[in-house]
Structures are given as C-alpha cells and as structure tokens.
Amino acid sequence: MTEKKQRRERRNMEPAFKLQVVKMIREQGLTVSQVCKDLDLTDSAVRGWLKQFSEEAAGRPGIGKPLTPEQQRIRQLEAENQQLKSDNALLKKASAFFAREMK
C-alpha cells in the first residue's frame, strides 16, 4: 500500500525573510537542502528565491515579488510613474474636450 503525499498549504513569505534565506546560502555557505530542512521550506521555492536575487543583483527585475529594497523601490516608482502618465493623458483629453466646448 502506497501513501499519497499530502499537499502542503501554500505559504506566503515576506521578502525580508526570503532575502535572509538567500544570504544564509550565499554568504554563510550553507546548502540549499540544509536550509530547506532546517526551516521547513521547499527546495523549489528557495531555488526560485536564489534565482530572483541573482536577477536583481544583475539589475534585472526578475520574476515575482522583488527581494531587495532597491528593486522594491524601483517597482513602486514604476507603478507610480505609470499612474501619473495615465492621469496626465486623462487630463489632456479633458482639456481638449473643454477647449472644444468653449468655442
């Protein structure tokens, strides 16, 4: 009789925690498997965080939520910039509309 593996409930980790795990591996020389075992994490999640960190360190945005404070700030500013561009376009349209109505 074989037992089915029970699926783990998906957990959302804070970027600061993910960054701490990445630094444990990169700076302290711990292995991915040891960190996963000690912290009850999945191998694929930790490897994804390592890849995300490498992308961000190379100046690329990576996939998923940013880990480093710099990338978090860049994403925030990009979203704000996009919102301001959208607001500006709307104001231009409204201005053109009211200019036509005044004639």
Residue frames as qw, qx, qy, qz and C-alpha x, y, z in Angstrom:
[[0.000, 0.889, 0.457, 0.000, 0.00, 0.00, 0.00],
 [0.438, 0.219, -0.005, 0.872, 1.47, 3.34, -1.00],
 [0.133, -0.725, -0.436, 0.516, 0.73, 6.51, 0.87],
 [0.339, 0.780, 0.272, 0.450, -0.15, 9.65, -1.01],
 [0.384, -0.016, -0.228, 0.895, 1.94, 12.68, -0.27],
 [0.051, -0.821, -0.515, 0.241, -0.14, 15.28, 1.45],
 [0.362, 0.651, 0.152, 0.650, -0.03, 18.64, -0.32],
 [0.358, -0.280, -0.353, 0.818, 1.42, 21.48, 1.63],
 [0.083, 0.906, 0.398, -0.122, -0.62, 24.58, 2.14],
 [0.498, 0.562, 0.050, 0.659, 0.87, 27.46, 0.19],
 [0.446, -0.703, -0.242, 0.497, 2.65, 29.90, 2.46],
 [0.342, 0.855, 0.050, 0.387, 3.49, 33.50, 1.60],
 [0.685, -0.346, -0.156, 0.622, 6.86, 34.55, 2.89],
 [0.015, -0.965, -0.029, 0.260, 7.87, 38.15, 3.37],
 [0.635, 0.704, -0.199, 0.247, 10.59, 39.46, 1.05],
 [0.166, -0.785, 0.520, -0.292, 12.82, 40.17, 4.07],
 [0.812, -0.265, 0.505, -0.122, 12.62, 36.50, 5.11],
 [0.878, 0.447, 0.126, 0.114, 13.39, 35.34, 1.58],
 [0.330, 0.836, -0.336, 0.281, 16.38, 37.68, 1.42],
 [0.472, -0.640, 0.558, -0.237, 17.63, 36.35, 4.75],
 [0.921, 0.020, 0.389, -0.013, 17.41, 32.76, 3.46],
 [0.713, 0.666, -0.055, 0.212, 19.29, 33.71, 0.28],
 [0.040, 0.838, -0.455, 0.298, 22.02, 35.40, 2.32],
 [0.751, -0.422, 0.490, -0.134, 22.36, 32.31, 4.54],
 [0.915, 0.255, 0.277, 0.148, 23.12, 30.26, 1.45],
 [0.569, 0.746, -0.059, 0.340, 25.30, 32.76, -0.39],
 [0.001, 0.824, -0.383, 0.417, 27.22, 34.33, 2.48],
 [0.603, -0.519, 0.537, -0.280, 27.36, 31.56, 5.09],
 [0.235, 0.405, -0.855, -0.224, 27.96, 28.76, 2.62],
 [0.557, 0.054, 0.731, -0.391, 25.00, 26.66, 3.74],
 [0.052, 0.068, 0.864, 0.497, 23.49, 24.25, 1.24],
 [0.479, -0.147, -0.269, -0.823, 20.00, 24.67, -0.17],
 [0.677, -0.232, -0.679, -0.166, 18.97, 21.27, 1.13],
 [0.415, -0.172, -0.640, 0.623, 20.22, 22.02, 4.66],
 [0.139, 0.015, 0.153, -0.978, 18.43, 25.38, 4.80],
 [0.579, -0.163, -0.469, -0.647, 15.24, 23.79, 3.46],
 [0.628, -0.230, -0.733, 0.125, 15.40, 21.05, 6.07],
 [0.293, -0.140, -0.521, 0.790, 16.16, 23.45, 8.94],
 [0.201, 0.156, 0.127, -0.959, 13.47, 25.97, 8.00],
 [0.433, 0.386, 0.798, -0.163, 10.87, 23.54, 6.61],
 [0.352, 0.653, -0.150, -0.653, 10.95, 25.06, 3.12],
 [0.876, 0.365, 0.313, 0.030, 10.65, 23.51, -0.29],
 [0.604, -0.201, 0.414, 0.650, 13.71, 23.18, -2.47],
 [0.354, 0.547, 0.514, 0.557, 12.00, 24.73, -5.48],
 [0.145, -0.956, -0.249, -0.052, 10.92, 27.83, -3.54],
 [0.511, -0.717, 0.205, 0.428, 14.41, 28.50, -2.20],
 [0.557, 0.030, 0.516, 0.650, 16.00, 27.94, -5.61],
 [0.194, 0.779, 0.464, 0.376, 13.48, 30.41, -7.05],
 [0.298, -0.941, -0.059, 0.148, 14.48, 32.98, -4.44],
 [0.596, -0.411, 0.378, 0.576, 18.15, 32.45, -5.32],
 [0.439, 0.386, 0.549, 0.597, 17.38, 32.98, -8.99],
 [0.026, -0.924, -0.345, -0.164, 15.31, 36.10, -8.18],
 [0.459, -0.804, 0.107, 0.362, 18.17, 37.52, -6.11],
 [0.583, -0.124, 0.480, 0.643, 20.68, 36.86, -8.91],
 [0.289, 0.656, 0.512, 0.473, 18.44, 38.63, -11.43],
 [0.195, -0.962, -0.192, -0.018, 18.02, 41.62, -9.14],
 [0.579, -0.603, 0.246, 0.491, 21.76, 41.75, -8.41],
 [0.496, 0.115, 0.534, 0.675, 22.35, 41.92, -12.16],
 [0.092, 0.275, -0.028, -0.957, 19.98, 44.89, -12.41],
 [0.318, -0.181, -0.716, -0.595, 17.10, 42.96, -13.96],
 [0.547, -0.325, 0.143, -0.758, 13.64, 42.87, -12.38],
 [0.046, -0.092, 0.979, -0.176, 13.36, 39.10, -12.17],
 [0.461, -0.338, -0.668, -0.476, 10.10, 37.23, -11.72],
 [0.544, -0.545, -0.622, 0.142, 7.75, 37.64, -8.80],
 [0.318, -0.942, -0.101, -0.039, 7.91, 39.97, -5.85],
 [0.423, 0.689, -0.409, 0.422, 11.22, 41.79, -5.52],
 [0.796, -0.346, -0.390, 0.309, 13.52, 40.71, -2.70],
 [0.494, -0.051, -0.181, 0.849, 15.91, 43.61, -2.37],
 [0.024, -0.731, -0.380, 0.567, 14.82, 47.01, -1.06],
 [0.044, -0.403, 0.391, 0.826, 16.22, 48.62, -4.20],
 [0.073, -0.156, -0.832, -0.527, 14.07, 46.50, -6.51],
 [0.069, -0.628, -0.739, 0.234, 11.04, 47.04, -4.27],
 [0.031, -0.669, -0.100, 0.736, 11.54, 50.80, -4.57],
 [0.000, -0.205, 0.621, 0.756, 12.05, 50.59, -8.34],
 [0.057, -0.387, -0.883, -0.259, 8.80, 48.65, -8.76],
 [0.073, -0.710, -0.537, 0.450, 6.96, 51.15, -6.57],
 [0.028, -0.572, 0.164, 0.803, 8.30, 54.08, -8.57],
 [0.002, 0.003, 0.780, 0.625, 7.48, 52.38, -11.87],
 [0.050, -0.571, -0.820, -0.015, 3.88, 51.85, -10.74],
 [0.075, -0.739, -0.285, 0.607, 3.64, 55.46, -9.58],
 [0.071, -0.367, 0.456, 0.807, 5.12, 56.67, -12.87],
 [0.002, -0.258, -0.861, -0.439, 2.58, 54.64, -14.85],
 [0.068, -0.706, -0.662, 0.243, -0.28, 56.07, -12.76],
 [0.086, -0.666, -0.009, 0.741, 0.96, 59.63, -13.33],
 [0.049, -0.128, 0.668, 0.731, 1.22, 59.04, -17.09],
 [0.039, -0.476, -0.856, -0.198, -2.34, 57.73, -17.11],
 [0.101, -0.754, -0.444, 0.473, -3.59, 60.70, -15.08],
 [0.110, -0.493, 0.274, 0.818, -1.77, 63.11, -17.41],
 [0.028, 0.123, 0.791, 0.599, -3.31, 61.52, -20.52],
 [0.075, -0.652, -0.753, 0.048, -6.78, 61.83, -18.97],
 [0.125, -0.727, -0.191, 0.648, -6.20, 65.49, -18.13],
 [0.098, -0.257, 0.519, 0.810, -5.05, 66.18, -21.71],
 [0.028, -0.374, -0.838, -0.396, -8.24, 64.61, -23.07],
 [0.133, -0.747, -0.581, 0.294, -10.41, 66.57, -20.64],
 [0.157, -0.584, 0.083, 0.792, -8.61, 69.80, -21.52],
 [0.037, -0.029, 0.677, 0.734, -9.11, 69.20, -25.25],
 [0.070, -0.549, -0.823, -0.126, -12.78, 68.39, -24.66],
 [0.141, -0.784, -0.404, 0.450, -13.45, 71.56, -22.70],
 [0.161, -0.404, 0.317, 0.843, -11.45, 73.66, -25.19],
 [0.001, -0.233, -0.767, -0.597, -13.79, 72.44, -27.96],
 [0.149, -0.683, -0.710, 0.088, -16.86, 73.18, -25.82],
 [0.201, -0.648, -0.164, 0.716, -15.72, 76.78, -25.19],
 [0.152, -0.104, 0.506, 0.843, -15.59, 77.59, -28.94]]
